[in-house]
Amino acid sequence: MAGKVENLSELNRKNMEAAMRLAQLSIENSQRVMALQNELARELFNDGVANARAQSGAKDPQEVLRLRAEYAQETARKMMGVAQQVAEIGNDSRVAFSRMLTEQLASGSQEMADAFQGFFKSLPGQNANMMEMMQQAMSTANSAFEQITKATTASFAPPSRNLSSAK
């Protein structure tokens, strides 16, 4: 019975490690997004100052309008570029999370099945059908999860067209 508790403790330890990897992934992606936003804010501030200087030195209203239009277009282009990068980080995060979860379930389900099998064997008056039913239920759950994972991955896949060519 002590070996069975150790198996479940090991399974719990692996689940905690997976949760820690997921937390680390989340922190790293948050830092990447904040760095992008920081850089964008710095660039937009510097561009705004440069544009204000250029407008103050403009010789006629047409030039001021042209400078404003150029500034607005450049600002929109930079913001769209950062938005695309943030979306890519989000998609990469979803794919990494899905992969980690799939790996965890794949390895964990076998370990859990082994732990349950050992547990059921140690019970007095064991029922052979009980373990078979448990393995069938776990197999069905894994198949369902794989289908959900495929559907989720497909729905969050980035569009096939290249948005950066629109710049």
Disulfide bonds with the S-S distance in Angstrom:
none
